[in-house]
């Protein structure tokens, strides 16, 4: 089997990563009842129109992921030295 081009490999692993992320989000929504309906989430409903902007959820996820990735980076960098 021929070696994959680096861009092809990036696209394949990126796609797999998105599928895994989608599954994790679906599971998290089922386990955490408030996710998606937090204060700050904007919902505009009209007759044939619904706009959902999850600002509160995005801010919460950003903070949680920032903390988690910083902790992981410190573990791999030998305690932040």
N, C-alpha and C positions, 0 to 999 in steps of 0.2 A: 504494500500500500504506500503510495507516495506521501511525502511529508506535506503537512498542511501549511498554507501560507499564513504568516502571523495575523493578518487581518481576518482571515477566515476563522482561525482559532479564537480570536477575540470575539467575533460575532457569535460563534457557537456557544462559548462559555458565558457570554453576556446574556444570550437567550435563555440558557439553562438557569442562570442566576435570577433572571426576571420571573421565570416560572416558579422557582423555589420561593422567591420573595412574595409572589402573589398567593401562594399556598399559605405561607406564614401569616400574611395579613388576614386572610380569610379565617384562619384558626384563631388569631388574636382577637378578631371582632367577635367571634363566638365565645371566647373565654373572658374577655373584658367587656362587660355590658355597656360602659359609658363611651367607649371609643366610637367616634363618628357622630356623637351628639353632645359634645362638650360645649361649655360656654365659649363664645367666640366663633363657633361654626355658624356660617350664614346660610340660610335657606330662604329662597324666594320662590313662591309658588303662585302661578297664574293658571288660567283656564287650560291651555295646552302647552304649558311651559313650566319647567322646574329647574332652578339653578341652585347648586349646592357647592359652597366654598368652605372646606373644612379648615379654617384658619387656626382654631384652637387645637385641633388634632395635629395639624402640621407643626405647630410650635412645640407641643408636647413631645412628638416623635423626634423632632430636631434636638431637643434638649437631652432626651434619653439616649439617642444614638451618639451624640457628641460625647457624653459622659462614658458610654460603653466603649467607644473607639479610642478615647484617650486612655482609659484603663488598659485596654488591650495593647496599645502602643507602648505604654510604660512597662508592661510585662515583657514585651519582646525587646525593648531597648535597655534592659537590665536595671529597671527601677528609675528611669529618668535621669541617669548620670550623664 
